[in-house]
Amino acid sequence: MSDRSDTGEIGQGGGRNLPPLRLHVPEPRFRPGDTADFAHFDIPAAGTAPRPDETAAPGEIRDLAYGLVRVLDEEGQAVGAWNPRLPDETLLQMLRAMALTRAFDERMFRAQRQGKTSFYMKSTGEEAVAIGAAFALQRDDMCFPSYRQQGILIARDWPLIDMMNQIYSNRGDRLKGRQLPIMYSARDAGFFSISGNLTTQYPQAVGWAMASAARGDTRIAATWCGEGSTAEGDFHSACTFASVYRAPVVMNIVNNQWAISSFSGFAGAEATTFAARAIGYGIAGLRIDGNDILAVHAATRWAADRARSNAGPTLIEHFTYRAEGHSTSDDPGQYRSADEGSHWPLGDPIARLKQHCIVRGIWDDERHAAMDAELATLVRDTARAAEKNGILGHGLHHPMESMFEQVFEEMPWHLKEQQQQMLDEWNAARLTRFSTAVPHEGRASDD
């Protein structure tokens, strides 16, 4: 009987004549100390992407998941079929909202560095993702954000002081210190509670959209996650349900090139685009210039109209760049080139819309500088008002027993017992401290 193991067909020695297997480990192109160069990116000219009908079958528009929808060209002109042709007033409102978001981020970042709060996350360089979408959606559409879409609240005119109170966890915090700083919740603004757990908002958004459709409502849902989070199981579960039930939902992937300290290659960017994930699920996929607010607005409006016409969900990849650290706990200089942001080929979203408004003759540098100064003053004065309600480092701002409240509509008996036990022990500890302090004071007066 012949031993076929020598041929590599079967047996313990199989494969001896084949090259050894190798595991591919993604590597970023630039490390600290390197000069960044994004010449390998294929950036098509603005205005070249076709705009299909909102009800087109996903298979008919698959090329849009691999290209890049762009509206603003290098001269600041809005060109092509995706040009939303927005009125001047709307353009200036979006410019102001982006500038206000950046001013807010700058002030809260400094507050964290001053020890007034424990944590903050800026959206610098990504303002167009949130602002453009907020202006394209209806006010009562429900947004399920990640932790870098504070611009949605700002675009929907949510009070800045309410956001600051939450960041400081002070006595003005409606959430009573139960959420980490920047984990906002504003039902009246159509802003679902932010979770620090990655991508849990995706299945929540799809479920909300399914419920809206089941009720015969007209409201849709929109949700956001980073490109790294597309590796989470929740993302894929949400895509399956959205596809099967044609849920009226807009699913946004914010590809800002970095997931904390891991570059996008670890989530699959070397193999294909993130918008291409839509194709396998039979979902419409768009890949857009995330630093072009007109492209963001146009793509979101297209996807929203598609959802409202019962044509199904859309997955949008926003190709953008995280200009600063992941959070105040992060030092991007430890893992990426220090000058990387200055070489980003798609520019700054605020500067690009500013240029467009100047080209249209509705704006100028003087008015822009005056607006920046006005917004800086507004944010500063609001921060001072919020700080009068307390800051994080000044101890508890809400009674300890409040941790048991507003969790259930009616508090269960066992939680009532725990709450009372905690109060009894707390009061006993206070009495003990008081009783030990009195004799000490008495001895001091007798001496």
C-alpha positions as CSV (number, residue, x, y, z in Angstrom):
1,M,0.0,0.0,0.0
2,S,1.5,3.3,-1.1
3,D,2.0,6.2,1.4
4,R,0.6,9.3,-0.4
5,S,1.8,11.6,2.3
6,D,5.0,12.3,0.3
7,T,2.9,13.9,-2.5
8,G,1.3,16.3,-0.1
9,E,-2.2,14.8,-0.7
10,I,-3.0,13.3,2.7
11,G,-1.3,12.2,5.9
12,Q,0.7,13.9,8.7
13,G,3.3,15.1,6.3
14,G,0.9,16.6,3.8
15,G,1.9,19.9,2.3
16,R,5.7,19.5,2.8
17,N,6.3,20.6,-0.8
18,L,4.1,23.7,-0.5
19,P,5.3,27.1,0.7
20,P,4.6,27.8,4.4
21,L,1.5,29.7,5.2
22,R,1.8,33.3,6.3
23,L,-0.4,35.5,8.3
24,H,-0.9,39.0,6.9
25,V,-0.8,41.7,9.6
26,P,-1.9,45.1,8.3
27,E,0.6,47.9,8.7
28,P,-0.1,51.7,8.4
29,R,1.9,53.4,5.6
30,F,3.3,56.1,8.0
31,R,4.7,55.8,11.5
32,P,5.8,58.6,13.9
33,G,8.7,60.4,12.3
34,D,7.6,59.6,8.7
35,T,6.4,62.1,6.2
36,A,2.8,61.4,5.3
37,D,1.9,61.0,1.6
38,F,-1.7,60.1,0.5
39,A,-0.8,59.8,-3.2
40,H,-2.0,56.2,-3.1
41,F,-5.6,57.4,-2.5
42,D,-7.7,57.5,-5.7
43,I,-9.6,60.8,-5.4
44,P,-11.9,61.3,-8.4
45,A,-12.8,64.7,-9.6
46,A,-15.8,66.4,-8.0
47,G,-19.1,66.1,-9.9
48,T,-18.2,62.9,-11.8
49,A,-20.3,60.4,-9.8
50,P,-23.8,59.7,-11.3
51,R,-26.9,60.2,-9.2
52,P,-29.3,57.3,-9.6
53,D,-33.0,57.4,-8.8
54,E,-33.7,56.9,-5.0
55,T,-35.6,53.7,-5.8
56,A,-32.9,52.1,-7.8
57,A,-32.1,48.4,-7.0
58,P,-28.9,48.0,-5.0
59,G,-27.3,45.9,-7.7
60,E,-27.7,48.7,-10.2
61,I,-25.6,51.2,-8.2
62,R,-22.9,49.0,-6.8
63,D,-20.2,51.2,-8.4
64,L,-21.1,54.0,-6.1
65,A,-19.8,51.9,-3.2
66,Y,-16.3,52.0,-4.7
67,G,-16.1,55.5,-6.0
68,L,-16.4,58.8,-4.1
69,V,-19.4,61.1,-4.4
70,R,-18.0,64.7,-4.4
71,V,-19.8,68.0,-5.0
72,L,-17.3,70.8,-4.1
73,D,-14.3,71.1,-6.4
74,E,-10.9,72.6,-5.7
75,E,-12.2,76.1,-6.6
76,G,-15.1,75.9,-4.2
77,Q,-17.7,75.4,-6.9
78,A,-20.6,73.0,-6.4
79,V,-20.7,70.7,-9.5
80,G,-22.3,67.6,-10.8
81,A,-25.6,65.7,-10.4
82,W,-25.3,65.4,-6.6
83,N,-25.3,69.2,-6.1
84,P,-28.1,69.7,-3.6
85,R,-28.6,73.3,-4.8
86,L,-29.2,74.6,-1.3
87,P,-30.4,78.2,-0.7
88,D,-27.9,80.7,0.6
89,E,-29.5,80.8,4.0
90,T,-29.1,77.1,4.5
91,L,-25.4,77.2,3.5
92,L,-24.7,79.9,6.0
93,Q,-26.6,78.1,8.7
94,M,-24.6,74.9,8.1
95,L,-21.4,76.9,8.2
96,R,-22.3,78.5,11.5
97,A,-23.3,75.1,13.0
98,M,-19.9,73.6,12.0
99,A,-18.0,76.6,13.4
100,L,-20.1,76.5,16.6
101,T,-19.4,72.7,17.0
102,R,-15.6,73.4,16.7
103,A,-15.7,76.3,19.2
104,F,-17.7,74.1,21.6
105,D,-15.1,71.3,21.2
106,E,-12.2,73.6,21.8
107,R,-13.8,75.0,25.0
108,M,-14.7,71.6,26.4
109,F,-11.3,70.2,25.6
110,R,-9.7,73.0,27.6
111,A,-12.1,72.3,30.4
112,Q,-11.0,68.7,30.6
113,R,-7.3,69.8,30.6
114,Q,-8.2,72.1,33.5
115,G,-9.6,69.2,35.5
116,K,-13.2,70.3,35.3
117,T,-14.3,67.0,33.7
118,S,-12.8,63.6,33.3
119,F,-13.1,63.0,29.6
120,Y,-13.9,64.6,26.2
121,M,-13.9,63.7,22.5
122,K,-13.6,66.3,19.8
123,S,-15.0,66.0,16.3
124,T,-12.4,68.3,14.7
125,G,-12.3,67.6,10.9
126,E,-15.5,65.6,11.0
127,E,-18.0,68.3,11.6
128,A,-19.6,68.0,8.1
129,V,-20.6,64.4,8.8
130,A,-23.0,65.3,11.6
131,I,-24.1,68.8,10.4
132,G,-24.7,67.8,6.8
133,A,-26.9,64.9,7.9
134,A,-28.8,66.9,10.5
135,F,-29.8,69.4,7.9
136,A,-30.9,66.7,5.5
137,L,-33.0,64.7,7.9
138,Q,-36.4,65.7,9.3
139,R,-36.4,67.1,12.8
140,D,-38.4,64.2,14.2
141,D,-36.3,61.5,12.5
142,M,-34.5,59.5,15.3
143,C,-30.7,59.7,15.3
144,F,-28.7,56.9,17.0
145,P,-25.2,58.5,17.2
146,S,-21.8,57.4,18.1
147,Y,-19.7,59.5,20.4
148,R,-18.5,62.0,17.8
149,Q,-21.8,63.4,16.5
150,Q,-22.4,66.2,18.9
151,G,-22.9,68.4,15.8
152,I,-26.4,66.9,15.4
153,L,-27.5,68.4,18.7
154,I,-25.9,71.7,17.8
155,A,-27.5,71.7,14.4
156,R,-30.9,71.0,16.0
157,D,-30.4,74.0,18.3
158,W,-30.2,72.0,21.5
159,P,-29.1,74.2,24.4
160,L,-25.3,74.3,24.8
161,I,-25.6,74.6,28.6
162,D,-27.5,71.3,28.8
163,M,-24.7,69.6,27.0
164,M,-22.1,71.2,29.2
165,N,-24.0,70.3,32.4
166,Q,-23.9,66.7,31.2
167,I,-20.2,66.9,30.6
168,Y,-19.6,68.4,34.1
169,S,-22.1,65.9,35.7
170,N,-23.2,68.8,37.8
171,R,-26.5,69.6,39.5
172,G,-27.9,70.8,36.2
173,D,-27.3,67.5,34.5
174,R,-30.6,66.0,33.5
175,L,-29.0,62.6,33.4
176,K,-27.9,63.0,37.1
177,G,-24.4,61.9,36.4
178,R,-25.4,58.5,35.2
179,Q,-23.7,58.8,31.8
180,L,-20.0,59.3,31.1
181,P,-19.2,62.9,29.9
182,I,-20.3,63.4,26.2
183,M,-22.7,60.5,26.4
184,Y,-25.7,62.8,25.7
185,S,-29.4,61.8,25.6
186,A,-32.0,64.2,24.2
187,R,-35.3,62.6,23.2
188,D,-36.9,65.9,22.3
189,A,-34.1,66.5,19.8
190,G,-34.5,63.0,18.2
191,F,-31.1,62.1,19.7
192,F,-30.9,58.6,21.2
193,S,-28.8,58.0,24.3
194,I,-25.1,57.5,23.4
195,S,-23.5,54.2,24.6
196,G,-19.8,53.8,25.1
197,N,-20.2,50.2,23.9
198,L,-19.3,50.2,20.2
199,T,-22.1,49.8,17.6
200,T,-24.9,48.8,20.0
201,Q,-26.7,51.8,18.4
202,Y,-26.9,50.0,15.0
203,P,-29.4,47.2,15.9
204,Q,-31.2,49.7,18.1
205,A,-31.6,52.0,15.1
206,V,-32.8,49.2,12.8
207,G,-35.3,48.0,15.4
208,W,-36.6,51.5,15.9
209,A,-37.0,51.9,12.1
210,M,-38.8,48.5,11.8
211,A,-41.2,49.6,14.6
212,S,-41.8,52.9,12.8
213,A,-42.7,51.0,9.6
214,A,-44.8,48.5,11.5
215,R,-46.9,51.4,13.0
216,G,-47.3,53.0,9.6
217,D,-45.4,56.0,10.8
218,T,-43.4,58.4,8.5
219,R,-40.3,58.8,10.6
220,I,-37.0,57.1,9.7
221,A,-33.9,56.3,11.8
222,A,-30.3,57.2,11.1
223,T,-27.2,55.8,12.9
224,W,-23.5,56.3,12.9
225,C,-20.4,54.2,13.8
226,G,-16.7,54.4,13.1
227,E,-15.0,52.2,10.5
228,G,-13.4,50.1,13.2
229,S,-16.8,49.2,14.6
230,T,-17.8,47.5,11.4
231,A,-15.9,44.5,12.7
232,E,-18.4,44.2,15.5
233,G,-21.1,41.5,15.4
234,D,-23.8,44.1,16.1
235,F,-23.0,45.9,12.8
236,H,-23.6,42.7,10.8
237,S,-26.7,41.7,12.7
238,A,-28.1,45.1,12.0
239,C,-27.3,44.9,8.3
240,T,-29.1,41.5,8.1
241,F,-32.3,42.8,9.7
242,A,-32.2,46.0,7.8
243,S,-31.8,44.1,4.5
244,V,-34.4,41.4,5.2
245,Y,-37.1,43.7,6.4
246,R,-36.1,46.7,4.2
247,A,-36.0,48.9,7.3
248,P,-36.3,52.7,6.7
249,V,-32.9,53.4,8.1
250,V,-29.8,55.3,7.0
251,M,-26.6,53.6,8.3
252,N,-23.5,55.8,8.4
253,I,-19.9,54.6,8.6
254,V,-17.5,57.4,9.6
255,N,-14.2,56.2,8.1
256,N,-11.8,58.7,9.7
257,Q,-8.9,56.4,9.1
258,W,-8.2,55.5,12.8
259,A,-10.0,53.4,15.4
260,I,-8.4,54.7,18.6
261,S,-4.8,53.7,17.8
262,S,-5.5,51.1,15.2
263,F,-5.6,52.2,11.5
264,S,-8.4,51.3,9.3
265,G,-6.6,48.4,7.7
266,F,-7.4,46.3,10.8
267,A,-11.1,46.7,10.0
268,G,-10.6,45.7,6.4
269,A,-9.7,48.9,4.5
270,E,-6.9,47.2,2.6
271,A,-9.3,44.7,1.0
272,T,-12.1,47.0,-0.1
273,T,-14.1,50.1,0.8
274,F,-16.4,50.1,3.8
275,A,-19.4,51.0,1.7
276,A,-18.8,47.7,-0.2
277,R,-20.1,45.9,2.9
278,A,-23.6,46.9,1.7
279,I,-23.3,44.8,-1.5
280,G,-23.2,41.5,0.2
281,Y,-26.4,42.3,2.2
282,G,-28.3,43.6,-0.9
283,I,-28.3,47.2,0.6
284,A,-27.7,50.4,-1.4
285,G,-24.1,51.6,-0.7
286,L,-22.7,55.1,-1.2
287,R,-19.1,56.2,-0.6
288,I,-18.8,59.9,-0.2
289,D,-16.4,62.7,0.6
290,G,-17.0,63.2,4.3
291,N,-15.3,66.6,4.3
292,D,-17.7,67.9,1.7
293,I,-20.8,69.0,3.5
294,L,-22.8,69.3,0.3
295,A,-22.0,65.7,-0.6
296,V,-23.0,64.6,2.9
297,H,-26.2,66.5,2.7
298,A,-27.0,65.2,-0.8
299,A,-26.3,61.6,0.1
300,T,-28.2,61.7,3.3
301,R,-31.2,63.3,1.6
302,W,-31.0,60.6,-1.1
303,A,-30.9,57.9,1.5
304,A,-33.7,59.4,3.5
305,D,-36.0,59.8,0.5
306,R,-35.2,56.2,-0.4
307,A,-36.2,55.0,3.1
308,R,-39.4,57.0,3.1
309,S,-40.4,55.5,-0.3
310,N,-40.1,52.0,1.2
311,A,-37.1,51.2,-1.1
312,G,-35.0,50.0,1.9
313,P,-31.9,51.0,3.9
314,T,-28.7,52.7,2.7
315,L,-25.2,52.3,4.0
316,I,-23.1,55.5,3.6
317,E,-19.3,55.5,4.1
318,H,-18.1,59.0,5.0
319,F,-14.4,59.2,3.9
320,T,-12.9,61.7,6.3
321,Y,-10.0,62.2,8.7
322,R,-9.8,62.4,12.5
323,A,-7.7,65.5,12.8
324,E,-6.8,65.1,16.5
325,G,-6.7,62.4,19.1
326,H,-9.3,59.8,19.7
327,S,-10.1,61.4,23.0
328,T,-8.5,63.4,25.7
329,S,-7.0,60.1,26.9
330,D,-5.1,59.6,23.6
331,D,-1.8,60.8,22.2
332,P,-1.9,60.2,18.4
333,G,1.8,61.2,18.2
334,Q,2.6,57.7,19.6
335,Y,1.2,55.9,16.6
336,R,0.9,58.1,13.5
337,S,2.9,60.7,11.7
338,A,2.8,64.1,13.4
339,D,2.2,65.9,10.1
340,E,-0.3,63.4,8.7
341,G,-3.3,65.7,9.1
342,S,-1.7,68.5,7.1
343,H,-1.4,66.2,4.1
344,W,-5.0,65.0,4.1
345,P,-6.1,65.5,0.5
346,L,-9.7,66.3,1.2
347,G,-9.0,69.4,3.3
348,D,-11.0,70.9,6.2
349,P,-14.8,70.8,6.0
350,I,-15.3,74.3,7.4
351,A,-12.7,75.9,5.2
352,R,-14.2,74.2,2.1
353,L,-17.8,75.4,2.8
354,K,-16.4,78.9,3.7
355,Q,-14.7,79.0,0.3
356,H,-17.9,77.9,-1.4
357,C,-19.8,80.7,0.3
358,I,-17.2,83.3,-0.7
359,V,-17.3,82.1,-4.3
360,R,-21.0,82.4,-4.3
361,G,-20.7,86.0,-3.1
362,I,-22.6,85.5,0.1
363,W,-19.6,85.5,2.6
364,D,-16.2,87.0,3.2
365,D,-13.2,86.6,5.5
366,E,-14.2,89.6,7.6
367,R,-17.7,88.2,8.4
368,H,-16.2,84.7,9.0
369,A,-13.7,86.2,11.6
370,A,-16.5,88.1,13.3
371,M,-18.6,84.9,13.4
372,D,-15.8,82.9,15.0
373,A,-15.3,85.7,17.6
374,E,-19.0,85.8,18.4
375,L,-19.2,82.0,18.8
376,A,-16.1,81.8,21.0
377,T,-17.7,84.4,23.3
378,L,-21.0,82.5,23.3
379,V,-19.4,79.3,24.2
380,R,-17.2,80.9,26.9
381,D,-20.2,82.6,28.6
382,T,-22.3,79.5,28.4
383,A,-19.4,77.5,30.0
384,R,-19.2,79.9,32.8
385,A,-22.9,79.6,33.4
386,A,-22.7,75.8,33.4
387,E,-19.8,75.8,35.8
388,K,-21.9,77.7,38.3
389,N,-23.9,74.4,38.6
390,G,-20.7,72.7,39.6
391,I,-17.9,70.7,37.9
392,L,-16.9,67.1,38.1
393,G,-14.1,67.6,40.6
394,H,-16.3,69.2,43.3
395,G,-17.9,66.0,44.5
396,L,-21.4,64.5,44.1
397,H,-24.0,66.9,42.8
398,H,-27.0,64.6,43.1
399,P,-28.2,62.6,46.2
400,M,-26.8,59.1,46.3
401,E,-30.2,57.6,46.5
402,S,-31.0,59.0,43.1
403,M,-29.0,56.2,41.5
404,F,-32.0,53.9,42.1
405,E,-34.5,56.3,40.6
406,Q,-35.9,56.6,37.1
407,V,-34.7,53.1,36.2
408,F,-38.1,51.4,36.4
409,E,-41.5,53.0,36.0
410,E,-42.2,51.6,39.5
411,M,-39.3,50.7,41.7
412,P,-39.2,47.0,42.6
413,W,-39.4,46.0,46.2
414,H,-35.8,44.7,46.3
415,L,-34.4,48.0,45.0
416,K,-36.5,49.9,47.6
417,E,-34.9,47.8,50.3
418,Q,-31.4,48.4,48.8
419,Q,-32.0,52.1,48.6
420,Q,-33.2,52.2,52.2
421,Q,-30.2,50.1,53.4
422,M,-27.8,52.5,51.6
423,L,-29.5,55.5,53.3
424,D,-29.3,53.9,56.7
425,E,-25.7,53.0,56.4
426,W,-24.9,56.5,54.9
427,N,-26.6,58.2,57.8
428,A,-25.0,56.0,60.4
429,A,-21.6,56.8,59.0
430,R,-22.4,60.5,59.2
431,L,-23.4,60.2,62.8
432,T,-20.2,58.3,63.6
433,R,-18.1,61.0,62.1
434,F,-20.1,63.7,64.0
435,S,-19.9,61.9,67.3
436,T,-16.1,61.4,67.1
437,A,-15.6,65.1,66.2
438,V,-17.5,66.5,69.2
439,P,-15.3,65.2,72.0
440,H,-12.3,66.3,70.1
441,E,-13.7,69.8,69.9
442,G,-14.6,69.7,73.6
443,R,-11.1,68.8,74.6
444,A,-9.7,71.6,72.6
445,S,-11.9,74.1,74.4
446,D,-10.9,72.8,77.9
447,D,-7.1,73.1,77.3
